[in-house]
Amino acid sequence: MKTTKSILIVALLAISSVSFAQFPKALAKPAETVDAVTDSTEMMLDNVLSLSAGKDNAATAMALTKTVESIEKSSESSSGEFKDKLLGQVGNLKKLIPLISGGGVQSGVLQKAIAMVKMALGANKLSSLMGGKSLVGQASALTGNLGMMKSGLSLLGGSSAASGGSLISTAMSSVNLLKTGGAAAEPKVRDSLGGVLKFAKGIL
């Protein structure tokens, strides 16, 4: 009898160990970070420009439709102070879809519209991050969104690209301080990011 009980106990323990080993794997899902969302959206916007440069109007219109829908969906739960400006710029971009399908949009018009969306999207993400308790541990997300804003400015060109680009470069340098200075560097970082957002308000 004791032998039988021992065998049963060992068997149950073996089954339990296998079950628990598989349990975390079943639950584990890769977390979608701010960086991932931002990178994906920027890639979609750049793809639209690439298709447009290739004069493929149907593919450009289709890609733009999916991009607009993606941004609108991700913005629904946004807490950023640029949310309304972002949706306004996305609305302007959306109006170009039927025109692109008919081949009636110049590349410069589409480029400017995408540049403004990049600016608004990056600024909205930044303001959302700045609304959190701390920026420590957010250096990668902050840098990614600053980079998207800088990319938008490069598409706009002109004096705004030069002055805004300089502000963003300074902000990127200050964000790096979070990695070494931690919370002590946060006031300086917030001040620098605040300057970038002020500039963005003027553009948008």
PASEBA-1860 file (N, C-alpha, C; in nm, 3 decimals):
! residues 204
1> MKTTKSIL> 0.083/-0.121/0.000/0.000/0.000/0.000/0.085/0.125/0.000 ~ 0.189/0.124/0.088/0.277/0.241/0.095/0.348/0.262/-0.037 ~ 0.385/0.150/-0.099/0.455/0.160/-0.227/0.364/0.222/-0.333 ~ 0.237/0.179/-0.333/0.140/0.233/-0.430/0.121/0.382/-0.410 ~ 0.106/0.425/-0.281/0.088/0.567/-0.251/0.210/0.648/-0.295 ~ 0.326/0.592/-0.273/0.451/0.660/-0.312/0.456/0.683/-0.462 ~ 0.416/0.581/-0.534/0.417/0.589/-0.680/0.319/0.697/-0.727 ~ 0.201/0.699/-0.664/0.099/0.799/-0.702/0.148/0.940/-0.674
9> IVALLAIS> 0.210/0.958/-0.558/0.260/1.091/-0.520/0.366/1.139/-0.619 ~ 0.458/1.050/-0.654/0.565/1.084/-0.748/0.505/1.120/-0.883 ~ 0.404/1.046/-0.926/0.340/1.070/-1.055/0.271/1.206/-1.057 ~ 0.200/1.237/-0.946/0.130/1.365/-0.937/0.228/1.481/-0.938 ~ 0.340/1.464/-0.868/0.442/1.569/-0.864/0.501/1.592/-1.003 ~ 0.521/1.484/-1.076/0.579/1.495/-1.211/0.484/1.569/-1.304 ~ 0.353/1.533/-1.294/0.252/1.600/-1.377/0.243/1.748/-1.343 ~ 0.245/1.778/-1.213/0.236/1.917/-1.168/0.352/1.999/-1.217
17> SVSFAQFP> 0.474/1.941/-1.211/0.593/2.015/-1.252/0.587/2.048/-1.400 ~ 0.535/1.953/-1.481/0.522/1.977/-1.625/0.418/2.085/-1.651 ~ 0.307/2.078/-1.580/0.199/2.175/-1.599/0.244/2.316/-1.565 ~ 0.312/2.331/-1.452/0.359/2.463/-1.411/0.467/2.515/-1.504 ~ 0.544/2.423/-1.560/0.650/2.466/-1.653/0.588/2.522/-1.779 ~ 0.476/2.463/-1.821/0.410/2.510/-1.944/0.324/2.632/-1.919 ~ 0.278/2.653/-1.796/0.185/2.760/-1.762/0.236/2.899/-1.800 ~ 0.358/2.936/-1.762/0.408/3.069/-1.799/0.420/3.087/-1.949
25> KALAKPAE> 0.457/2.976/-2.019/0.472/2.985/-2.163/0.339/3.013/-2.230 ~ 0.232/2.956/-2.174/0.101/2.977/-2.232/0.054/3.120/-2.212 ~ 0.092/3.177/-2.097/0.049/3.314/-2.066/0.139/3.420/-2.126 ~ 0.263/3.385/-2.149/0.361/3.485/-2.191/0.329/3.539/-2.329 ~ 0.315/3.672/-2.340/0.295/3.740/-2.466/0.388/3.860/-2.470 ~ 0.452/3.885/-2.582/0.542/3.998/-2.589/0.468/4.128/-2.568 ~ 0.514/4.208/-2.473/0.449/4.336/-2.445/0.476/4.433/-2.558 ~ 0.372/4.507/-2.599/0.385/4.607/-2.705/0.423/4.740/-2.641
33> TVDAVTDS> 0.547/4.779/-2.657/0.595/4.901/-2.594/0.563/5.022/-2.678 ~ 0.584/5.140/-2.619/0.565/5.265/-2.691/0.657/5.269/-2.811 ~ 0.779/5.219/-2.794/0.877/5.218/-2.904/0.824/5.136/-3.020 ~ 0.768/5.020/-2.991/0.720/4.932/-3.096/0.608/4.996/-3.176 ~ 0.514/5.059/-3.104/0.403/5.126/-3.170/0.452/5.240/-3.257 ~ 0.540/5.320/-3.202/0.593/5.434/-3.276/0.669/5.390/-3.400 ~ 0.759/5.292/-3.385/0.837/5.244/-3.496/0.748/5.190/-3.607 ~ 0.645/5.114/-3.570/0.553/5.056/-3.666/0.480/5.164/-3.745
41> TEMMLDNV> 0.431/5.266/-3.676/0.356/5.373/-3.741/0.446/5.453/-3.835 ~ 0.566/5.483/-3.790/0.658/5.559/-3.873/0.695/5.480/-3.999 ~ 0.712/5.350/-3.983/0.743/5.266/-4.099/0.628/5.267/-4.199 ~ 0.506/5.267/-4.148/0.388/5.271/-4.235/0.382/5.402/-4.313 ~ 0.412/5.512/-4.244/0.411/5.644/-4.309/0.520/5.651/-4.416 ~ 0.637/5.600/-4.383/0.748/5.601/-4.479/0.717/5.513/-4.600 ~ 0.645/5.404/-4.575/0.607/5.314/-4.684/0.513/5.383/-4.782 ~ 0.423/5.465/-4.728/0.331/5.542/-4.813/0.409/5.634/-4.905
49> LSLSAGKD> 0.508/5.702/-4.850/0.591/5.792/-4.930/0.668/5.715/-5.037 ~ 0.717/5.599/-5.000/0.793/5.517/-5.094/0.706/5.472/-5.211 ~ 0.583/5.429/-5.180/0.490/5.386/-5.285/0.451/5.503/-5.374 ~ 0.435/5.618/-5.311/0.398/5.738/-5.387/0.509/5.777/-5.485 ~ 0.633/5.763/-5.439/0.747/5.795/-5.526/0.753/5.701/-5.646 ~ 0.701/5.581/-5.628/0.698/5.483/-5.736/0.578/5.499/-5.828 ~ 0.497/5.601/-5.802/0.379/5.633/-5.886/0.273/5.523/-5.887 ~ 0.272/5.441/-5.781/0.170/5.337/-5.771/0.054/5.393/-5.689
57> NAATAMAL> -0.040/5.460/-5.757/-0.148/5.530/-5.688/-0.240/5.437/-5.609 ~ -0.274/5.322/-5.667/-0.364/5.228/-5.599/-0.301/5.175/-5.470 ~ -0.175/5.134/-5.480/-0.105/5.081/-5.362/-0.083/5.190/-5.258 ~ -0.054/5.312/-5.305/-0.033/5.424/-5.213/-0.161/5.454/-5.136 ~ -0.273/5.458/-5.207/-0.403/5.487/-5.143/-0.439/5.379/-5.042 ~ -0.414/5.254/-5.077/-0.444/5.142/-4.987/-0.357/5.147/-4.862 ~ -0.228/5.172/-4.881/-0.135/5.179/-4.768/-0.170/5.297/-4.677 ~ -0.209/5.408/-4.739/-0.244/5.527/-4.660/-0.371/5.504/-4.580
65> TKTVESIE> -0.466/5.433/-4.640/-0.591/5.401/-4.570/-0.563/5.319/-4.444 ~ -0.479/5.217/-4.457/-0.444/5.132/-4.343/-0.367/5.211/-4.237 ~ -0.281/5.301/-4.283/-0.201/5.381/-4.190/-0.289/5.475/-4.109 ~ -0.380/5.541/-4.177/-0.473/5.632/-4.111/-0.558/5.558/-4.008 ~ -0.610/5.443/-4.047/-0.693/5.363/-3.956/-0.613/5.321/-3.833 ~ -0.487/5.284/-3.854/-0.401/5.240/-3.743/-0.377/5.355/-3.645 ~ -0.348/5.473/-3.697/-0.321/5.588/-3.610/-0.446/5.629/-3.534 ~ -0.559/5.631/-3.604/-0.686/5.668/-3.538/-0.719/5.571/-3.425
73> KSSESSSG> -0.700/5.442/-3.450/-0.730/5.341/-3.348/-0.639/5.354/-3.227 ~ -0.507/5.373/-3.252/-0.412/5.382/-3.141/-0.429/5.512/-3.063 ~ -0.491/5.613/-3.127/-0.507/5.743/-3.061/-0.630/5.749/-2.971 ~ -0.718/5.650/-2.985/-0.842/5.651/-2.907/-0.817/5.658/-2.757 ~ -0.717/5.585/-2.711/-0.689/5.580/-2.566/-0.574/5.672/-2.526 ~ -0.534/5.759/-2.617/-0.420/5.848/-2.589/-0.454/5.951/-2.482 ~ -0.353/5.981/-2.399/-0.371/6.082/-2.295/-0.284/6.205/-2.323 ~ -0.223/6.208/-2.441/-0.135/6.319/-2.477/-0.211/6.448/-2.504
81> EFKDKLLG> -0.148/6.560/-2.477/-0.214/6.689/-2.495/-0.223/6.730/-2.643 ~ -0.156/6.655/-2.731/-0.160/6.685/-2.874/-0.259/6.594/-2.947 ~ -0.343/6.525/-2.874/-0.435/6.429/-2.935/-0.524/6.495/-3.040 ~ -0.584/6.609/-3.006/-0.672/6.677/-3.101/-0.596/6.725/-3.225 ~ -0.476/6.777/-3.202/-0.394/6.823/-3.314/-0.356/6.705/-3.403 ~ -0.326/6.592/-3.340/-0.290/6.472/-3.414/-0.406/6.426/-3.502 ~ -0.525/6.418/-3.442/-0.641/6.373/-3.517/-0.675/6.471/-3.629 ~ -0.649/6.600/-3.606/-0.672/6.700/-3.710/-0.579/6.679/-3.828
89> QVGNLKKL> -0.451/6.652/-3.799/-0.353/6.628/-3.905/-0.381/6.497/-3.977 ~ -0.425/6.397/-3.902/-0.461/6.268/-3.963/-0.582/6.287/-4.054 ~ -0.675/6.374/-4.012/-0.792/6.405/-4.093/-0.752/6.467/-4.226 ~ -0.654/6.558/-4.221/-0.604/6.620/-4.344/-0.542/6.516/-4.437 ~ -0.470/6.423/-4.376/-0.406/6.316/-4.454/-0.511/6.225/-4.516 ~ -0.616/6.200/-4.440/-0.725/6.111/-4.485/-0.795/6.168/-4.609 ~ -0.806/6.300/-4.614/-0.874/6.366/-4.727/-0.799/6.344/-4.860 ~ -0.672/6.309/-4.850/-0.593/6.290/-4.971/-0.614/6.153/-5.036
97> IPLISGGG> -0.671/6.059/-4.961/-0.685/5.922/-5.012/-0.761/5.914/-5.145 ~ -0.883/5.974/-5.154/-0.953/5.965/-5.284/-0.881/6.039/-5.396 ~ -0.810/6.145/-5.360/-0.736/6.221/-5.460/-0.617/6.140/-5.513 ~ -0.553/6.068/-5.422/-0.440/5.982/-5.462/-0.488/5.872/-5.556 ~ -0.602/5.815/-5.524/-0.658/5.708/-5.607/-0.680/5.756/-5.750 ~ -0.717/5.884/-5.761/-0.741/5.941/-5.894/-0.617/6.001/-5.956 ~ -0.505/5.992/-5.886/-0.380/6.043/-5.940/-0.369/6.194/-5.938 ~ -0.446/6.260/-5.849/-0.448/6.406/-5.850/-0.374/6.474/-5.737
105> VQSGVLQK> -0.279/6.406/-5.674/-0.204/6.465/-5.562/-0.056/6.471/-5.596 ~ 0.001/6.590/-5.582/0.145/6.604/-5.604/0.220/6.545/-5.485 ~ 0.339/6.492/-5.510/0.415/6.426/-5.405/0.448/6.522/-5.291 ~ 0.468/6.649/-5.322/0.500/6.748/-5.219/0.387/6.768/-5.120 ~ 0.264/6.760/-5.169/0.147/6.777/-5.082/0.137/6.661/-4.984 ~ 0.153/6.540/-5.035/0.148/6.421/-4.950/0.264/6.422/-4.851 ~ 0.380/6.462/-4.897/0.498/6.467/-4.810/0.477/6.561/-4.693 ~ 0.420/6.678/-4.720/0.396/6.775/-4.613/0.292/6.723/-4.514
113> AIAMVKMA> 0.187/6.659/-4.567/0.083/6.606/-4.479/0.139/6.498/-4.387 ~ 0.224/6.412/-4.440/0.286/6.307/-4.359/0.383/6.366/-4.259 ~ 0.454/6.471/-4.300/0.546/6.538/-4.209/0.473/6.593/-4.087 ~ 0.356/6.652/-4.110/0.278/6.709/-4.000/0.224/6.600/-3.907 ~ 0.187/6.487/-3.965/0.139/6.375/-3.883/0.253/6.321/-3.797 ~ 0.372/6.310/-3.855/0.487/6.263/-3.778/0.515/6.358/-3.661 ~ 0.508/6.488/-3.688/0.531/6.587/-3.583/0.427/6.572/-3.471 ~ 0.300/6.564/-3.511/0.192/6.555/-3.413/0.196/6.425/-3.335
121> LGANKLSS> 0.226/6.316/-3.404/0.230/6.185/-3.338/0.343/6.179/-3.236 ~ 0.462/6.226/-3.276/0.575/6.227/-3.184/0.551/6.317/-3.065 ~ 0.494/6.436/-3.091/0.467/6.532/-2.983/0.363/6.477/-2.887 ~ 0.262/6.409/-2.940/0.158/6.353/-2.854/0.213/6.243/-2.764 ~ 0.299/6.160/-2.820/0.360/6.053/-2.740/0.450/6.113/-2.632 ~ 0.526/6.216/-2.668/0.615/6.281/-2.571/0.535/6.340/-2.456 ~ 0.429/6.412/-2.489/0.349/6.477/-2.384/0.284/6.373/-2.293 ~ 0.248/6.259/-2.352/0.189/6.151/-2.272/0.292/6.094/-2.175
129> LMGGKSLV> 0.415/6.074/-2.223/0.522/6.023/-2.137/0.557/6.123/-2.027 ~ 0.555/6.251/-2.061/0.588/6.354/-1.963/0.480/6.368/-1.857 ~ 0.361/6.318/-1.888/0.252/6.323/-1.791/0.261/6.213/-1.686 ~ 0.356/6.123/-1.704/0.375/6.014/-1.608/0.450/6.061/-1.484 ~ 0.464/5.974/-1.389/0.529/6.008/-1.262/0.678/6.034/-1.280 ~ 0.741/5.959/-1.368/0.885/5.973/-1.386/0.926/5.938/-1.528 ~ 1.034/6.002/-1.574/1.088/5.973/-1.706/1.201/5.871/-1.700 ~ 1.242/5.836/-1.580/1.349/5.738/-1.563/1.303/5.604/-1.621
137> GQASALTG> 1.385/5.547/-1.706/1.351/5.422/-1.772/1.277/5.442/-1.903 ~ 1.253/5.569/-1.940/1.179/5.599/-2.063/1.268/5.658/-2.172 ~ 1.398/5.654/-2.153/1.491/5.718/-2.247/1.472/5.669/-2.390 ~ 1.455/5.540/-2.407/1.441/5.482/-2.541/1.315/5.533/-2.611 ~ 1.204/5.535/-2.537/1.076/5.582/-2.593/1.084/5.730/-2.626 ~ 1.145/5.808/-2.538/1.159/5.952/-2.561/1.243/5.979/-2.685 ~ 1.355/5.910/-2.696/1.445/5.928/-2.810/1.376/5.888/-2.940 ~ 1.301/5.779/-2.937/1.232/5.731/-3.057/1.132/5.832/-3.109
145> NLGMMKSG> 1.058/5.893/-3.019/0.957/5.990/-3.061/1.019/6.124/-3.102 ~ 1.127/6.160/-3.037/1.201/6.279/-3.081/1.255/6.257/-3.222 ~ 1.301/6.137/-3.248/1.352/6.103/-3.380/1.245/6.111/-3.487 ~ 1.123/6.070/-3.452/1.013/6.078/-3.549/0.978/6.223/-3.579 ~ 0.982/6.307/-3.477/0.955/6.449/-3.498/1.062/6.511/-3.587 ~ 1.186/6.473/-3.565/1.296/6.525/-3.646/1.282/6.479/-3.791 ~ 1.237/6.357/-3.810/1.212/6.304/-3.943/1.103/6.385/-4.013 ~ 0.999/6.420/-3.935/0.891/6.501/-3.990/0.940/6.638/-4.033
153> LSLLGGSS> 1.026/6.697/-3.951/1.082/6.829/-3.983/1.167/6.824/-4.109 ~ 1.241/6.718/-4.127/1.326/6.706/-4.245/1.241/6.700/-4.372 ~ 1.120/6.644/-4.360/1.030/6.639/-4.474/0.971/6.777/-4.504 ~ 0.952/6.855/-4.398/0.899/6.991/-4.416/1.002/7.083/-4.479 ~ 1.125/7.071/-4.431/1.233/7.154/-4.481/1.218/7.300/-4.435 ~ 1.299/7.389/-4.490/1.291/7.530/-4.456/1.356/7.564/-4.324 ~ 1.332/7.687/-4.280/1.392/7.737/-4.156/1.342/7.662/-4.033 ~ 1.218/7.614/-4.038/1.161/7.541/-3.924/1.238/7.412/-3.899
161> AASGGSLI> 1.281/7.347/-4.008/1.355/7.223/-3.995/1.488/7.247/-3.926 ~ 1.550/7.361/-3.956/1.680/7.392/-3.897/1.668/7.424/-3.749 ~ 1.577/7.516/-3.715/1.562/7.558/-3.575/1.504/7.445/-3.489 ~ 1.403/7.378/-3.542/1.342/7.268/-3.467/1.436/7.150/-3.454 ~ 1.513/7.124/-3.559/1.608/7.014/-3.555/1.712/7.034/-3.447 ~ 1.754/7.161/-3.430/1.853/7.192/-3.328/1.796/7.169/-3.188 ~ 1.670/7.209/-3.168/1.604/7.188/-3.039/1.593/7.038/-3.007 ~ 1.555/6.962/-3.108/1.538/6.818/-3.088/1.671/6.749/-3.059
169> STAMSSVN> 1.777/6.793/-3.128/1.909/6.734/-3.103/1.954/6.760/-2.960 ~ 1.927/6.882/-2.912/1.961/6.917/-2.774/1.881/6.831/-2.676 ~ 1.753/6.811/-2.708/1.667/6.730/-2.621/1.715/6.585/-2.617 ~ 1.759/6.534/-2.731/1.809/6.396/-2.735/1.933/6.380/-2.647 ~ 2.017/6.481/-2.649/2.138/6.476/-2.565/2.100/6.477/-2.418 ~ 2.001/6.558/-2.383/1.960/6.565/-2.243/1.893/6.436/-2.197 ~ 1.820/6.372/-2.288/1.753/6.245/-2.255/1.856/6.139/-2.218 ~ 1.972/6.143/-2.281/2.078/6.047/-2.250/2.125/6.057/-2.105
177> LLKTGGAA> 2.102/6.174/-2.046/2.142/6.194/-1.906/2.061/6.107/-1.811 ~ 1.941/6.067/-1.856/1.857/5.981/-1.772/1.925/5.848/-1.746 ~ 2.007/5.804/-1.841/2.073/5.675/-1.828/2.186/5.678/-1.725 ~ 2.243/5.797/-1.706/2.355/5.807/-1.612/2.318/5.881/-1.484 ~ 2.235/5.984/-1.498/2.200/6.065/-1.382/2.071/6.026/-1.313 ~ 1.989/5.945/-1.382/1.864/5.901/-1.322/1.770/6.016/-1.291 ~ 1.705/6.007/-1.175/1.606/6.106/-1.134/1.667/6.246/-1.120 ~ 1.794/6.254/-1.087/1.859/6.384/-1.070/1.863/6.462/-1.202
185> AEPKVRDS> 1.861/6.392/-1.314/1.869/6.457/-1.445/1.731/6.493/-1.500 ~ 1.626/6.444/-1.435/1.491/6.461/-1.489/1.446/6.606/-1.507 ~ 1.472/6.697/-1.413/1.429/6.837/-1.433/1.486/6.898/-1.560 ~ 1.614/6.873/-1.587/1.676/6.927/-1.707/1.615/6.865/-1.832 ~ 1.587/6.736/-1.827/1.527/6.666/-1.940/1.388/6.720/-1.968 ~ 1.309/6.737/-1.864/1.173/6.790/-1.881/1.176/6.931/-1.940 ~ 1.269/7.011/-1.897/1.281/7.147/-1.948/1.313/7.145/-2.098 ~ 1.403/7.058/-2.136/1.443/7.046/-2.276/1.328/6.994/-2.362
193> LGGVLKFA> 1.258/6.894/-2.313/1.144/6.838/-2.386/1.031/6.940/-2.396 ~ 1.015/7.020/-2.290/0.914/7.124/-2.291/0.938/7.224/-2.403 ~ 1.064/7.253/-2.430/1.098/7.344/-2.538/1.060/7.286/-2.674 ~ 1.079/7.156/-2.689/1.045/7.089/-2.815/0.893/7.091/-2.835 ~ 0.818/7.065/-2.728/0.672/7.064/-2.740/0.616/7.203/-2.767 ~ 0.679/7.304/-2.710/0.637/7.442/-2.737/0.657/7.475/-2.884 ~ 0.769/7.432/-2.937/0.798/7.452/-3.079/0.695/7.378/-3.165 ~ 0.661/7.255/-3.125/0.565/7.175/-3.200/0.429/7.242/-3.205
201> KGIL> 0.389/7.304/-3.095/0.259/7.374/-3.091/0.255/7.485/-3.195 ~ 0.367/7.552/-3.210/0.376/7.661/-3.309/0.364/7.609/-3.451 ~ 0.420/7.492/-3.476/0.415/7.431/-3.609/0.277/7.376/-3.640 ~ 0.218/7.312/-3.541/0.090/7.242/-3.561/-0.030/7.333/-3.543
END
